[in-house]
Amino acid sequence: MNDFLLILQMKQGNEKAFDKFVRKYYAEILLYCRNHCLDQTEAEDLTQETFLRFIENIASYQHIGIISVLMVPLMYHVYHKTEIK
């Protein structure tokens, strides 16, 4: 399934689409997080928080193509906000 249809289904509240989305991008986002965190647990927490933020704001998401183009900056934002606390 392409990302446009996946996002559309997520916007409609389709839980299977959310699961597919996470499975599709989890490893990629975790890798980015792991490169910025001190340990695996912190990277996993950051990855989870990144997905939660994306899903919380899915209604306002405008599909522009490559999801990781949005997810990586979101991860940076979450990471830096966490670092401040």
Rosetta blueprint (number, residue, H / E / L):
1 M L
2 N L
3 D H
4 F H
5 L H
6 L H
7 I H
8 L H
9 Q H
10 M H
11 K H
12 Q L
13 G L
14 N L
15 E H
16 K H
17 A H
18 F H
19 D H
20 K H
21 F H
22 V H
23 R H
24 K H
25 Y H
26 Y H
27 A H
28 E H
29 I H
30 L H
31 L H
32 Y H
33 C H
34 R H
35 N L
36 H L
37 C L
38 L L
39 D L
40 Q H
41 T H
42 E H
43 A H
44 E H
45 D H
46 L H
47 T H
48 Q H
49 E H
50 T H
51 F H
52 L H
53 R H
54 F H
55 I H
56 E H
57 N L
58 I H
59 A H
60 S H
61 Y L
62 Q L
63 H L
64 I L
65 G L
66 I L
67 I H
68 S H
69 V H
70 L H
71 M H
72 V H
73 P H
74 L H
75 M H
76 Y H
77 H H
78 V H
79 Y H
80 H H
81 K H
82 T H
83 E H
84 I H
85 K L
